[in-house]
């Protein structure tokens, strides 16, 4: 039995609330590092760019930090799809056998796409053409004040570069 993802995400967001009280982050003059990681088990993760799952491709998990995950028609993700400060976009004919989560972005599931698990957009919109295309729970949590999404701001500040949240790759290990 799979553990529910929502309580974990709520806990992470609640721990990030103090980040709202911090001073605004200063823009970095360091260029954003783009990272793509292919894991031996067939999963993929990217940072600073979009992750596109092509037609006919079958992977375990898909994660994008500061980018979108786009699952094309005919592509299958065996487990979960997550985008942090990005969107999850499924095309008609795409399938995700697990959960779909976006932290700080939207989730799009058009007619003909299929999510067997839950679909969650925290700090963004959940856009479903047909409710039955998602087998599990449908969660859309967003709070706007003066046109600004507060949940998206909390997520952004919690994962800010100052917090050192990023995907590790071999180059990062050499710096330690």
N, C-alpha and C positions, 0 to 999 in steps of 0.2 A: 504494500500500500504506500502510495506517495504521500510525503508530508505536505501539508498545506503551505503554499508560498505566501499567501496574503498576510498571516500573522508576522512572518519574518520581515516583510516589506514595511509593515506598519511600525514595527520596532525600530527598523533602520531610520525611517522618517522621523519618528519621535525623538530619537537620539540626535538627529540633525537640527532640531529646533534651535538650540543655542547658537548655531551658525548664523541665524538671522540677526542676532545682536552684535555680531562682529562687524568691524569696519569693512566697508566695501573693498573688494580685492582690486589691487592695482593691475592695470593691463600689463601682461607680460610681453617683453620684447623678444623673448626666446621663441623661435618658430615651433609650431605644434608638431610633435613627433607622430608619424603615422606608422602604426604597427598592425601586422596581420599575423595571427598565430594559427597554424593548423596542428591540431592535437592528434596523437596517434589513434585515439578511439574514433576519429572521424568528425570531431567537433571543429568549429571555426570561431575565432574571435578577432575583432578588429578594433582599432582605436583611431579616431580622427578621420575616418573615411567610412563609406558605406560598404556593407556586406551584402552581396547579391548572390542568392542561391539560384543557380541556373536551371532551366528545364532539364529533367532527367537526372539531376544531381540528387543524391540522398546523403544527408549528414545526420549526426547525432544531435548536437546542440549548436545554436547560432547566437553569438553575442556581439553587439556593437556598443562601444563607449564613444560618445560624441560623433555618432553617425547613425544611419538608418540600416535596418535589416529589411531587405526586399526579397520575398520568396516568389519566384516566377512560376507561371503556369507549368504544371508537370513536375515541379520540385517537391521533395518530401523531407521534412525534418522529423526524425524519429522521437526526439524528446522535446526540449523547450527552446523558445526564441525569446531573447531579451534585448532591449535597446535602452541604454542609459543616456539621457539627454539626446534622444533621437526617436525616430518613428519605427513602427513595425508595419510593413505594408505587404499584404498578401494579394496576389493576383488571382482571378478566377481560375480554378483548376489546381491551385496550390494546396498543400496539406501539411498541417503541423499536428503530430500525434500527442504532444504534450500541451503545456501552457504557453501563452503568448503574453508578454509583459513589456510595457513601456514606462520608464520612469522619466517624466519630464517631456513626454511627446505623445503622439496619438497612435492608436492601433486601428488599422483599416482591414476589415474582412468583407470583401464584396461577395455578392451572390455567386455560388459555385466554388468558393474557397471553403476549406474545412479546418476547424480547430477542434480536436477531440477533447482537450482539457479546458482550462479557464482562459478568459481573455480579460486583461487588466490594463487600464491606462490610468496611471497616477500622475497628476499634473498635466493632463492632456485629455483628448477626447477619444472615446471608444465609438468607432463608426462601423456599424453592422448593417448590411443590406437586409439580411434575414437572420432573425434571432436563432433559428434552428441550425445555423451553420457553426455555432459554438456549442459543444457538448456539455461544458461545465458552467461555472458561474461567470457572469458578466459584471465587471466592476469598472466604474468610471468615477474617479475621485479627483475633484478639482475645486478650488476655491478662488474666486476672483474678487479683487478689491481694486476699484478704479482702473479696471481693464488689465490688471496684472494678475497672473496666476500665482497665488502664494505657495501652493504645493510645488510647482515647478521651480520657484525661487529657492525653496528649502532644499530641494534635491540638488540644484545647481551649486548652492553654497556648500552643501555637505560634501560634494565631490569636486570642489574647486581644486585647482592645481596646488594651492597652498596646503591642502589636506593630503597631498601626495597619493591620490587615488588614480591609479592607471594600471594598464595591463603590463605585466613584467615580461620582458623577453631576454634573450641571451646578452644583449648589449647592456641592459640594466644591471645584470649580475656582476659585470666587470667593474662597475662604478662603486660597488659596495665595499 
